[in-house]
Amino acid sequence: MKKFSVWISASLFFILLGCVKHNTAFENKETSIEYRIDSLLALMTIDEKIGQLNQYSVGPNMTGPGNKTGTDSIRYARLLNGQVGSVLNLLGAEETHKLQKLVVENSRLGIPLTFGFDVIHGYRIMYPIPLGESSSWDLDAIERAAAAAARETSAAGVNWTFAPMVDISRDARWGRVMEGAGEDPFLGSRIAEARVKGFQGSNLEYAETIAACAKHFAGYGFVESGKDYNNVYIGKSTLLNTILPPFKAASDAGVATFMNAFNDIDGVPSTANSYLLRDLLKGEWGFKGLVVSDWNSIGEMVNHGTAEDLKEASEQAIKAGTDMDMEGDALINNLKQLVESGAVEEKVIDDAVRRALRVKFELGLFENPYLYCDPDREKQEIGSQKNIEIARDVARKSIVLLKNDGKLLPLNPNKKIGIIGPLAKDKDAPLGNWRAAAVAGSAVSLYEGMSTLSNTTIPYAQGCKLSIGPNTFFQEVVVEQNDRSGFEEAIEVAKNVEVVIMVLGETAYMSGEGRSRSEIGLPGLQLELLKKIFDVNKNVVLVLMNGRPLAIPWEAEHIPAIVETWHLGSEAGNAIADVLTGEYNPSGKLTMTFPRSVGQMPIYYNHKNTGRPPSPGAQVFYTHYIDVDYNPLFPFGYGLSYSSFDYKNLQISNENMSTNDTLIVSIDVENKSETGGEEVVQLYIRDMVASITRPVKELRGFEKVYMEPNEVKTVQFKIAIDDLSFYRANNTYGYEPGKFKVFVGGNSRDVLEDEFMLVED
Ligand code: BGC
């Protein structure tokens, strides 16, 4: 009898256990995701809930110090107990499958993990760094590159990228400008949408798509003096009108997650900024996704000095709306106590858990936790020919021709060329920083790209080494270079060819996180080398590879042809060769202003007029410098082509616009050359009188158009009330009637202008 009852209880136990693990309401795909979340939440203990908010890094990629408490065995036990909701930095279909299986099969509820990774501009195949890619102004190409990156990433078991970074920045000293789309909120918003669409596709449940993450919310691009992690001082209007629009656009485009930022804003750490997270993002904007902290950013509030310890930091962060703790060991060790003591209400935890679970449901992980762990797909997808072609296409579209005096470019095939410079044969620099799972040294170098098009050996000399490097993501090795022994050989090459291609710039790790620079010219001996070469051969084409705008006044004045190629990715050398030879007619335009000197930082086209606007030639007391021109070296939106474009007949459909009208602005653009080419036609506006000071120009539209030789195209833009609206003096969003100027041109400086009046209905 006893035996029988033991048998009955044991059977009941297993039946019950089975009920928990299987056939529960949350597993029923026929019901709504919200219903399934509620059903699952109802089954969870407080420990399991807090576990879903805990993210650990598994693997070698560390981007900063953590608060790792306890041993790896504690972390392992937490994985088995359902006390880890997500991991980052674990790569590979098999590796992720193994860990997923461990968690799904051992934890009580079998809730799958999400796997995150910084896929910033590609997984194995690298596309241009985002700042470079933004210079293409080609939203389709940008979306295609993100989708290709998602295909590779998702095949390697990773289902969540920490991209796009949508931080607006005006300071090229900040190394992370390479990760963003430049200085303009309008263009930044369009690019944010395109990248979210590319990563996430039309349905996150598809195996080829991954969850995206808009970061860093907010203000990180405005770190004081461009020094990474520094404090941020901005007024409300800058926050609302300049910094937030790309985040709002990402949220409206359905981005699955947000990441907060390391910095404070006027004393409030972004990680505990309830105005940003609760009032705006989760309140006004209706964002239903997950907010992950930045790497240990909850813990870093102790260093900021706004929390005494991790417990206080956890309380502040969760209450303010940070849902998941990346590698901080703060929430997992403190939240339960905070709930038990009544300091944090359980419903706050529930809301955060809901968000973490929602992403998992949307990714289809409850139907198939191994959806993204397919070794066969991994083999086919990683490094596929299709992705390589996409990389070359977007790379050449991202190149910006800065100067081309005497039509030195495209290269005349009958002229003998030589290639000189420390980056000419570099197969690593073009991969850029934040290169995910790229193989070091795997890019096509410029020398290789040019050599495949030539049937003779191209003369080459390195000239000098770069002053910083060799370098890795985790290490900074600064080696001052005084070695000029390679100069002579380089000068010899220059003397014996008709055109010299000089390949100079920054290594991959001179920009990116933790890579702020106080001088932003060509580092080391490069400028000295360039001058020596120029002394013996005036036909120099300067090819720049870099992760930020550079201050290159001497180069811009003397060198006849300058090509900005950024860190262009795996296909860099081929794409650059396409442009230098004229196989592809350059069409990129700068998305960040190039300064004349570092002292001009921050510099940006959409600045305010000031009470004493620059009036060159006037007396002393106006906005300017005494030692450098007020204007930038190359303005926002600037970039040349092998074609030349002429703008005429700017017309506005009406001189008055009522608030529910739409105005049509049209312009004729003529390709006045014998070469077909593309031009980015740009529309700017200026609100002449408003309740707060307004920028002298703001981008409100652009179109990239192809024109045959001598073709004229009429380009039209619509202006609606939203294009004229902004956050006003009382911080509400809306318009103010009055005079507006309209500008159209091929960059933010050289424009035609007209005006109209916005009138009340
Ligand atoms: C960076 C984030 C990144 C995270 C994870 C942090 O240091 O600020 O942008 O996503 O590390 O690698």
Residues whose N, C-alpha, C, O or C-beta is under 5 A from the ligand:
A	BS01	BGC	T63 D118 F162 D294 W295
